[in-house]
Amino acid sequence: MQANDKRRWALPLLFLVLAGVPFAAQWLGEPFYVTLGARILIYALAALALNLVLGFAGLVSFGHAMFLGLGCYAVGILSYYGFGNGWLQLAVCIAVCALVALVVGTVCLRTSGIGFIMITLAFAQMFYFLAVSLREYGGDDGLNIYEASAFGLFELDGSLPVYWAAWALLLVCSIGMLRLRRSPFGMILRATHANPRRVDALGYSVFGVRLTAYVASGVLTGVAGLLLANLTAFASPSYMSWPVSGELIVMVVIGGLGSVLGPIVGAIAYLLMEEAFKSLTQHWMLLMGPAVVVIAMLAKGGYGNSLAWLRRAPPADPAAPAAAPPAGDGQQDRRPPDTLAKEASA
């Protein structure tokens, strides 16, 4: 019971700490901490979305950065033509990401394993080179965004508004993921990873359940891209590149597959390590790689599941005899006859 209480309070405490970051940054006179915190929250949102298909359904998508880039270009292209209404940009972002996810998912989910990985990667690279070929929107150099998304009561015109928007959206999505994980749909989705044949035998459409999860994951990642575009005031094809998809996978893995807290903790750990190593050397990837390997080896189950040891039962003594289940009223004792005879003689 104590372990469950501690795990229950872990997520609210984490969001309380994240809510204090802007105030701490103001007190320290370091506005960069707000920008870094906003970037962490945005990538945590994208990692939480990826966890829906990677952690729950066991589908390794190596092309989720595609949706991040689509969200950025939804803001950038509309802003380029003078449409700065945030609700319009959000609607276009959701519609485009849902349509692309529906088409890509319909094709990719016909395969599994390495085939699924390679096809998602291929689609992401297709959209990457499509963005590079759009010379009117900057091509490989990217597209500057001069007008922030305006949502009527507020605008995402700086690091602080983006931070609070990302914080609020991540909080709502985390609560939603907790409820989804325990819902019938969430249980069926996780069952498709454990035993898809049995799920199909029970009358559920494995393809339909996975496709629904993939579309929802792509839309949520696209919304994270919308926030990222407002944070950086820039849309670039590099947001769609395969290394970004790999970073999202690493965040989910080191945080803990299938948990709600894991992707958030993984994003925090990964991006803070990245900033720390960048401050030490320009060859920071030489330090980042071994660090991720060590974390993956030592923190089995990820940081998000680091409290799991609190609820583990103590190991059973191999020398102790196994206790026989009591035979209740009207219940037949199924122990071997020789065992019953020995007990009766004793």
Secondary structure as GFF3:
##gff-version 3
##sequence-region A 1 346
A	DSSP	alpha_helix	2	19	.	.	.	ID=ss1
A	DSSP	alpha_helix	21	28	.	.	.	ID=ss2
A	DSSP	alpha_helix	32	51	.	.	.	ID=ss3
A	DSSP	pi_helix	52	56	.	.	.	ID=ss4
A	DSSP	alpha_helix	65	80	.	.	.	ID=ss5
A	DSSP	alpha_helix	86	108	.	.	.	ID=ss6
A	DSSP	alpha_helix	114	133	.	.	.	ID=ss7
A	DSSP	three_ten_helix	135	137	.	.	.	ID=ss8
A	DSSP	three_ten_helix	139	141	.	.	.	ID=ss9
A	DSSP	beta_strand	143	144	.	.	.	ID=ss10
A	DSSP	alpha_helix	159	182	.	.	.	ID=ss11
A	DSSP	alpha_helix	184	194	.	.	.	ID=ss12
A	DSSP	alpha_helix	196	201	.	.	.	ID=ss13
A	DSSP	alpha_helix	206	232	.	.	.	ID=ss14
A	DSSP	beta_strand	234	235	.	.	.	ID=ss15
A	DSSP	three_ten_helix	237	240	.	.	.	ID=ss16
A	DSSP	alpha_helix	242	255	.	.	.	ID=ss17
A	DSSP	alpha_helix	261	280	.	.	.	ID=ss18
A	DSSP	alpha_helix	285	298	.	.	.	ID=ss19
A	DSSP	three_ten_helix	303	305	.	.	.	ID=ss20
A	DSSP	three_ten_helix	308	311	.	.	.	ID=ss21
A	DSSP	alpha_helix	337	345	.	.	.	ID=ss22
###
